[in-house]
């Protein structure tokens, strides 16, 4: 039953998704691409791009989109796919809702204790690793092609990667604008 | 006006007008919730941000739940959470239905071939920024490296990494750090 596993998967992602939207991407990618094969790497990358460019939190956007695409790829129609995106989004939000209510009800005073703080001391460097893993996993044949298969696309892709990293990292160009530039470059050079 | 409807509407507005993810929402949330509606004070807001940041889940949803619960307990929390998630949900749904029909168009395919490497860079840049904020040094840099390699090369689930890191942090804080200081 794909709806049930979709619910369980996104509930887990909501429960263990530390480090904001980007940290969560690593979990979403592992579960939807590597573990369950609901999406291909390039589909996942497209979803991240679209989630980045549309309003709202990236976590919610990508969960909605992944839920839709997973059900659609499984061979169901649009209506069932809408149900799939509702399932994924609801499951992602549910742990936050419960946890935040519990914290504001009774655990507010524990948040600053050495115990909780030392757990976060361990989590912080690990989340950096999660993001690095997400980056590495996206550097594959589907997104970049290979120097043997299609050298032109591989070269352009690497150039776009470096240009975007430089543009958003050093020149502080808005990421959405950068995605538009890259899309335009793709249309000109990779058509 | 009904407070449930009003809190829903406020967070719906916040959900619609924030581009670029959860953290971009902070100024808008502050303006609406602290400035205009005065549902929480400025100091409370700082605490809420700190807690919502360290907890798992979507940052904006965590903040919305907190404020909703403070206003009208569980029902208030459901209203604000729904308000925050709904605009994203509807917009993405419209795009998903629309895009699934244009995905195979050669122009659209070319555009996305250009976008994909850019997205990889957009995830790589915050990795370094997060590394700086986590105050990594020569003694701790191995932690993210080992975590990343375990996920990338060995296919370990990030969930296990989170669990192990949390337990290790706890053990370190409880048994190792106190004897050093």
Interface residues (C-beta under 8 A of the other chain):
Chain A: X12 X14 X15 X16 X17 X18 X19 X20 X21 X22 X23 X24 X25 X26 X27 X30 X31 X34 X35 X42 X45 X46 X48 X49 X50 X51 X52 X53 X54 X55 X56 X57 X58 X59 X60 X61 X64 X65 X68 X69 X72 X78 X81 X82 X85 X86 X89 X92 X93 X95 X96 X97 X99 X100 X101 X103 X104 X105 X108 X111 X114 X115 X117 X118 X119 X120 X121 X122 X123 X124 X125 X126 X127 X128 X129 X130 X131 X132 X133 X134 X135 X136 X137 X138 X139 X143 X144 X153 X156 X157 X158 X160 X161 X162 X163 X164 X165 X168 X169 X174 X175 X176 X178 X179 X181 X182 X183 X184 X185 X186 X187 X189 X190 X191
Chain B: X15 X16 X17 X18 X19 X20 X21 X22 X23 X25 X50 X51 X52 X53 X54 X55 X56 X57 X58 X59 X60 X61 X62 X65 X66 X69 X70 X74 X77 X78 X81 X84 X85 X87 X88 X89 X91 X92 X93 X95 X96 X97 X99 X100 X106 X107 X110 X111 X112 X113 X114 X115 X116 X117 X118 X119 X120 X121 X122 X123 X124 X125 X126 X127 X128 X130 X131 X134 X136 X140 X143 X144 X145 X146 X147 X148 X149 X150 X151 X152 X155 X157 X158 X159 X161 X162 X163 X164 X165 X166 X167 X168 X169 X170 X172 X173 X174 X177
